[in-house]
Amino acid sequence: MLVAVVGGNLQGVEATYLAKKAGWEVILIDRKSVVPASGLCDRFIRLDVTGGENLSTNLGDVDLIIPALENQSALSALDQWTREKGIAFAFDPKAYLISSSKAKSNRLFGHIGVPIPLPWPECGYPVVAKPSFGSGSREVMIFHDAGSIQPDIIKAPDEWVLQEYVQGKSYSLEVIGRPGRYTPLQVTDLAMDSGFDCKRVIAPTDLPETLVSEFERISVSIAEALKLKGLMDIEIVLHNNTLKVLEIDARLPSQTPTVVYWSTGLNMLEVLAALFLDGVEKKPSYSAPPKGAVYEHIRVSSNSLEVAGEHIMSGADALCLCHDFFGADEAITNYTPGRAEWVATLIFADATRETALEKRHRMISDLQNRFKLNNLTPEDPL
C-alpha cells in the first residue's frame, strides 16, 4: 500500500515509523526542505499543500493520506482535495475543530459532565495558563498568586485557558472507531520534564484496573459527544485519586502509539487505515500479557546527557531508525560516529515493565561511560 504522510515533524515521525512497521510504502510531504521524518520515509517531496496545484501530480496514486500537522489551512486544503479526488483521508475535521481548541473542548466536557480541573477564578492558586490552540507544552505558564497573572491573558478568554494547577501522575489513552462503535486502546504512563513536555512514556500502566475502566468510559463518552470518526488521544491526571481530563486531540498523536505497538503488538495506524479505506472497524488484537515498553528522549552534547521532552527532537535534521542502539532495542536518531551533539528517541522492550526499565537504566549508564558524559540532568524517580 502507498500512503502519504503530510507533515515531517514529530507527528510525521510517528506516522512514518508506524507506516513502515506496517510494511507500507511512504511518501512524506513537507513545505520545509529539512525535517526529522525525512530520513524514515521511502520518498520525500518538498511541497506546500495549501497551494493545491501540485497535489494531483504528487499524490494522485496514493491509497491513503495521513495528516501529521496542525496547520488549519493545510488540513482544509487536503480535506477539500481528497473529497474531490475520492482519496481516503484519515482525518475527522469536525472533531478536530473542537479538540484543537482547549476552550471548545472544555465547554464540551462541561456539557457531558467530564471531570476537569476547576476553571479560574473559581479555583485557588497555583493556576496554569495554556494557549487554547496548539498541542504540547508551548507557552504553558504557572501563576502562584493573583498579582502574577498577566492582564493580556485574562482579556483573551478564547485564546487562553486558565485552570487550577492539579498535580499527580499523567496518563494517556487512544480511542478509535465511529459513533456507536468505539474501542479504547492501551493506557500509557507519561512523565513530564520541567517545562511540562512529555519526556518519557511507559507501558503497561500502573493505573489501578478500576481507574483504567473509568478512563475508558470517559474516553468513549467524549468520542460519542464528538461523533468522532477516526482516532483520538485523551490525556488525564490522577489528582487525589480522581481522574481529571487535561486535553484531547482528534488526530494521530506522537509518542504513545509507538509504545502501544511495542507493548501490545497493535499498530493503531493499521486500524485507522481499515476504518477510512474499508469503512470497517478492524478488531484490535493484543499481545497477552502486554510487554514492558519504555520510550524516552535524550540529547547528548559536550560532556552531558539530558533526558527531556520531545521538543528536543522537533526541528532536528533527518532522523534514522537504528536497531540495537547501544543497548536500546531501537532508536530514532541523528547520531553518527564522531558527531559532538545529537538527539535520540530510545525504545526499550522486555517481558515486563520492570525489566524494560532495568534495560533502560543499563543503557543510560553504559552510554555515560562510553561517551564520558559526566553530567546527567536531574530526573524524577522512575
C-alpha positions in Angstrom: 0.0 0.0 0.0 1.2 3.5 -0.8 0.5 6.2 1.8 1.3 9.8 2.0 2.2 11.4 5.4 1.8 15.2 5.3 4.0 16.9 7.9 7.5 15.9 8.7 8.0 16.9 12.3 7.1 14.9 15.4 3.7 13.6 14.3 5.2 12.8 11.0 7.9 10.8 12.6 5.3 8.8 14.4 3.1 8.3 11.3 6.1 7.3 9.1 7.6 5.0 11.7 4.3 3.1 12.2 3.5 3.0 8.5 6.9 1.4 7.8 6.2 -1.1 10.6 3.0 -2.0 8.7 5.1 -2.7 5.6 3.7 0.3 3.6 5.5 2.5 1.1 5.6 6.0 2.4 5.8 9.4 0.7 6.5 12.2 3.1 5.3 15.8 2.2 6.5 18.9 4.0 7.0 22.5 2.9 10.4 22.6 4.6 13.5 21.1 2.9 14.9 19.5 6.2 12.5 17.8 8.6 13.1 15.0 11.1 10.9 12.3 9.4 12.6 12.7 6.0 15.2 10.0 7.0 12.4 7.4 7.7 10.3 7.6 4.5 10.8 6.0 1.1 10.4 9.3 -0.8 10.4 12.9 0.4 8.7 15.7 -1.5 9.1 19.3 -0.6 5.6 20.8 -1.2 3.3 23.3 0.3 -0.1 21.6 0.2 -2.1 24.8 0.7 -1.3 25.7 -2.9 -3.1 22.7 -4.3 -1.8 22.9 -7.8 0.7 20.1 -7.4 -1.3 17.7 -5.3 -2.6 15.6 -8.1 0.9 15.3 -9.7 2.5 14.1 -6.5 -0.3 12.3 -4.6 -2.7 11.1 -7.3 -1.6 7.5 -6.9 -1.7 7.1 -3.1 -4.2 4.9 -1.3 -4.4 6.9 1.9 -3.3 10.3 3.1 -2.4 10.7 6.8 -2.2 14.2 8.2 0.7 14.8 10.6 0.4 18.6 11.2 -1.7 21.2 12.9 -1.9 23.9 10.2 -5.6 24.5 9.7 -5.1 25.9 6.1 -3.2 22.8 5.1 -5.7 20.5 6.7 -8.6 22.3 5.0 -6.9 22.1 1.6 -6.2 18.4 2.0 -9.8 17.7 3.1 -11.2 19.5 0.1 -8.8 17.9 -2.4 -9.3 14.4 -1.1 -13.0 14.7 -1.3 -12.8 15.9 -4.9 -10.4 13.1 -5.9 -12.0 10.3 -3.8 -8.8 9.5 -1.9 -9.1 8.3 1.7 -8.1 11.0 4.2 -7.5 9.7 7.7 -9.0 12.7 9.4 -12.2 14.0 11.0 -12.3 17.8 10.5 -15.3 18.4 12.7 -14.0 16.5 15.7 -10.6 18.1 15.2 -12.1 21.6 15.1 -13.3 21.1 18.7 -10.3 19.1 20.0 -7.8 21.6 18.7 -9.3 24.3 20.9 -8.9 23.8 24.7 -11.7 26.3 25.3 -14.1 24.5 23.0 -13.0 21.1 24.4 -13.7 22.3 28.0 -17.2 23.5 27.0 -17.8 20.0 25.6 -16.5 18.4 28.8 -18.8 20.6 30.9 -21.8 19.7 28.8 -21.3 15.9 29.2 -20.1 16.0 32.8 -16.4 15.0 32.2 -14.2 15.8 35.3 -11.7 18.6 34.6 -9.6 20.9 36.7 -11.6 23.8 38.1 -11.6 27.0 36.0 -10.1 30.2 37.2 -11.2 32.3 39.1 -13.3 29.6 40.8 -10.1 27.8 41.9 -7.3 28.7 44.2 -3.7 29.1 43.3 -1.4 28.0 41.7 -3.1 28.5 38.3 -2.0 27.1 35.0 -2.4 29.1 31.8 -2.4 27.3 28.4 -2.9 28.6 24.9 -6.3 27.4 23.7 -4.8 26.4 20.3 -1.9 24.0 19.8 -0.7 20.9 21.5 2.2 20.1 23.7 3.7 22.4 26.3 4.3 25.5 24.3 3.8 28.7 26.3 2.3 26.9 29.3 2.7 29.1 32.4 2.1 28.7 36.2 0.9 31.7 38.3 1.1 31.4 42.0 -0.9 34.5 43.0 -3.4 37.0 41.5 -0.7 39.6 41.0 1.4 37.4 38.8 -1.3 36.7 36.2 -0.6 38.6 33.0 -3.5 41.0 32.1 -3.3 40.2 28.4 -4.2 36.5 29.2 -7.2 37.5 31.3 -8.5 39.7 28.4 -8.3 36.8 25.9 -10.5 34.0 27.2 -10.9 32.4 23.8 -7.1 32.4 23.3 -6.1 31.2 26.8 -7.4 28.6 29.2 -6.8 29.2 32.9 -7.4 26.3 35.4 -6.3 25.1 38.7 -2.9 23.5 38.6 -3.5 19.9 39.6 -0.5 17.7 40.4 -0.4 14.0 40.0 0.6 11.3 37.6 -0.3 11.8 33.9 -1.8 9.1 31.7 -2.8 8.8 28.0 -5.3 6.7 26.1 -6.3 6.5 22.5 -9.8 5.6 21.4 -10.6 4.6 17.8 -13.8 4.0 15.8 -17.1 5.6 14.7 -20.3 6.6 16.6 -21.6 3.6 18.5 -18.5 1.5 17.8 -15.5 2.8 19.8 -12.6 0.8 21.1 -10.3 2.2 23.8 -6.7 1.1 23.3 -3.9 0.8 25.9 -3.4 3.2 28.7 0.2 4.5 28.9 2.0 6.4 31.7 3.5 9.8 30.9 6.5 11.6 32.6 7.0 15.3 32.1 10.1 17.5 32.1 10.3 20.8 34.0 8.6 22.6 31.1 5.6 20.2 31.2 6.7 18.5 28.0 6.4 14.7 27.8 9.9 13.2 28.1 9.0 9.5 28.7 6.2 7.0 28.1 5.9 3.7 29.9 3.6 0.7 29.4 1.8 -1.2 30.7 0.3 1.3 33.1 0.5 1.4 36.8 -3.0 2.8 37.0 -5.4 0.5 39.0 -7.8 -1.5 37.0 -10.8 0.3 38.3 -9.4 3.6 37.2 -8.4 2.2 33.8 -12.1 1.2 33.3 -13.2 4.7 34.4 -10.7 6.2 32.0 -12.0 4.1 29.1 -15.6 5.1 30.0 -14.7 8.8 30.0 -12.9 8.4 26.7 -15.7 6.7 24.9 -18.2 9.3 26.2 -16.0 12.1 24.7 -15.7 10.3 21.4 -19.5 9.8 21.3 -20.1 13.5 22.0 -17.7 14.5 19.2 -19.3 11.9 16.8 -15.7 11.0 16.1 -14.7 9.0 13.0 -11.1 8.1 13.5 -8.6 8.3 16.3 -8.5 10.5 19.4 -5.9 10.9 22.2 -7.0 11.8 25.8 -4.6 12.9 28.5 -5.6 12.8 32.1 -4.0 13.5 35.5 -4.7 11.4 38.6 -5.3 14.0 41.4 -6.4 12.9 44.9 -7.4 9.6 43.4 -9.7 11.3 40.9 -9.2 11.3 37.1 -9.2 14.8 35.5 -9.1 15.3 31.8 -6.4 17.8 30.7 -6.8 17.8 26.9 -7.9 15.8 23.8 -6.6 15.6 20.2 -8.6 14.1 17.4 -5.6 13.1 15.4 -2.7 10.7 15.4 -0.6 11.7 18.4 3.2 11.4 18.8 4.9 9.0 21.2 2.2 6.9 22.7 1.2 4.9 19.6 4.8 3.6 19.3 4.7 2.5 22.9 1.4 0.7 22.4 2.9 -1.0 19.4 5.9 -2.3 21.3 3.9 -3.3 24.4 0.8 -5.0 22.7 1.8 -5.6 19.1 -1.1 -3.3 18.0 -0.3 -0.9 15.2 -3.1 1.6 15.5 -2.2 3.1 12.1 -3.4 -0.2 10.6 -6.7 0.0 12.5 -7.1 3.7 11.4 -6.4 2.8 7.7 -9.0 0.0 7.8 -11.6 2.5 9.1 -11.0 5.0 6.3 -10.2 2.7 3.4 -12.7 -0.1 4.0 -15.2 1.6 6.3 -14.8 -1.2 8.9 -13.5 -1.4 12.4 -10.5 -3.8 12.4 -10.7 -5.6 15.7 -7.6 -4.7 17.7 -5.5 -7.7 18.8 -3.1 -7.5 21.6 -0.2 -9.5 23.0 -1.2 -11.2 26.2 0.1 -10.2 28.6 1.4 -6.9 27.3 5.2 -6.5 27.3 7.0 -3.8 29.1 8.0 -0.8 27.0 9.9 2.4 27.7 10.2 5.3 25.3 12.2 8.5 26.1 14.2 11.3 24.5 17.8 12.2 25.2 20.2 14.9 24.0 23.9 14.5 24.1 26.2 17.5 23.9 29.7 18.2 25.1 30.1 16.1 28.2 26.4 16.0 29.2 23.4 13.8 28.7 19.9 15.3 29.1 16.6 13.5 29.3 14.0 16.0 28.2 10.6 16.4 26.5 10.0 15.7 22.8 10.7 19.3 21.9 14.4 18.4 21.7 13.5 16.2 18.7 11.5 18.9 17.0 13.3 20.6 14.2 16.1 18.1 14.1 17.8 17.2 10.8 16.8 13.9 9.2 16.4 11.1 11.7 17.2 7.5 11.0 16.0 4.3 12.6 18.7 2.3 14.3 18.3 -1.2 15.8 20.2 -2.3 18.9 21.4 1.3 19.6 24.0 1.0 22.4 21.6 -1.3 24.2 18.3 0.2 23.3 16.1 -2.0 21.1 15.6 0.8 18.7 16.4 4.5 18.4 15.2 7.2 16.1 18.2 9.5 16.0 20.5 11.8 14.1 23.6 10.2 15.7 26.6 9.4 13.6 30.1 8.4 14.8 32.1 11.4 15.8 29.1 13.8 16.0 29.5 16.1 19.0 25.9 16.9 19.6 22.9 14.6 18.8 19.5 13.6 19.9 17.7 10.3 20.1 14.4 8.8 20.9 15.1 5.5 22.7 12.9 2.5 22.8 13.2 -0.4 25.2 11.1 -3.5 25.5 11.2 -6.6 27.7 8.9 -9.1 29.3 7.7 -6.8 32.0 7.6 -3.1 32.8 10.2 -3.6 35.5 12.7 -5.5 33.3 12.2 -2.9 30.5 13.1 -0.2 32.9 16.2 -2.2 34.1 17.3 -2.4 30.4 16.9 1.4 30.1 18.9 2.1 33.3 21.8 -0.2 32.0 21.8 1.6 28.6 21.9 5.1 30.1 24.8 4.1 32.4 26.7 2.4 29.6 26.1 5.5 27.4 27.6 7.7 30.1 30.7 5.6 30.3 31.1 5.1 26.6 31.0 8.9 25.8 32.4 10.1 29.1 29.3 12.0 29.9 29.9 13.3 33.4 26.8 15.5 33.7 23.3 13.9 33.8 20.4 16.2 34.1 18.3 15.6 37.2 15.4 13.2 36.7 12.2 12.4 38.6 12.1 8.9 40.1 11.0 6.2 37.7 
